Amino acid sequence: MTLTPVERYRLHAAARRGLLENDLILERFFKRHEAVLDQEHGEALSQLLALDDNDLLELLLSRSNTVAALGNAMEAPVMQKLLLMLREK
């Protein structure tokens, strides 16, 4: 089931970041994939957006594949797929 407009709005609001690099990557992600995001993607994206800006940037730029704050959630298939979508150039 795809996300409701309210859920998409909340994700967009949470995606407003302090680092321009994160903003640009997240904006590109939403333009490409917003229409196909489902509940699982929304939950995983919420977890990523709860990270601090520097940790998020490390994940988005593939400098790191794990973040202690997310623990085992990083190993979930939906999280791995979401990271691939976010990292698309």
C-alpha positions in Angstrom: 0.0 0.0 0.0 1.4 3.4 -1.0 1.8 6.2 1.4 -1.0 8.7 2.0 -0.5 12.3 1.2 -0.2 13.1 4.9 2.5 10.5 5.3 4.4 11.8 2.3 4.1 15.3 3.7 5.5 14.2 7.0 8.5 12.5 5.3 9.1 15.7 3.2 9.1 17.8 6.3 11.5 15.5 8.1 13.7 15.5 5.0 14.5 19.2 5.4 18.1 19.0 6.6 20.8 21.3 7.9 23.3 20.1 5.3 22.7 21.1 1.7 24.2 17.8 0.4 21.5 15.8 2.3 18.8 18.1 1.0 19.9 17.7 -2.6 20.1 13.9 -2.3 16.7 13.6 -0.6 15.0 16.0 -3.1 16.3 13.9 -6.0 15.1 10.7 -4.2 11.6 12.1 -3.7 11.3 13.2 -7.3 12.2 9.8 -8.6 10.5 7.5 -6.0 7.8 9.3 -4.1 5.0 7.7 -6.1 6.1 4.1 -5.3 7.0 4.5 -1.6 5.0 2.1 0.5 4.5 1.7 4.3 7.7 -0.3 4.7 9.8 2.3 2.8 8.1 5.1 4.8 9.1 3.5 8.2 12.7 2.8 7.0 13.0 6.3 5.7 11.7 7.8 9.0 14.4 5.9 10.8 17.1 7.3 8.5 15.7 10.8 8.8 15.9 10.6 12.6 19.7 10.3 12.3 21.9 13.4 12.7 23.0 15.1 9.5 26.5 13.8 9.4 25.6 10.1 10.0 22.9 10.4 7.3 25.4 11.9 4.9 27.9 9.1 5.5 25.2 6.5 4.6 24.0 8.4 1.6 27.5 8.8 0.1 28.3 5.1 0.9 31.2 6.1 3.2 29.6 3.9 5.8 27.1 1.0 5.6 26.2 1.0 9.3 25.2 3.5 12.0 25.2 2.5 15.6 22.0 4.4 16.2 20.0 2.1 13.9 21.5 -1.2 15.1 20.1 -4.3 13.4 17.6 -2.2 11.4 20.4 -1.6 8.8 20.4 -5.3 7.9 16.7 -5.3 7.0 16.1 -5.9 3.3 13.8 -2.9 3.0 16.5 -0.6 4.5 19.1 -2.0 2.1 16.8 -1.4 -0.9 16.0 2.1 0.4 19.7 3.0 0.7 20.2 1.8 -2.9 17.4 4.0 -4.1 18.8 7.0 -2.1 22.3 6.4 -3.5 21.2 6.4 -7.2 23.0 9.0 -9.2 
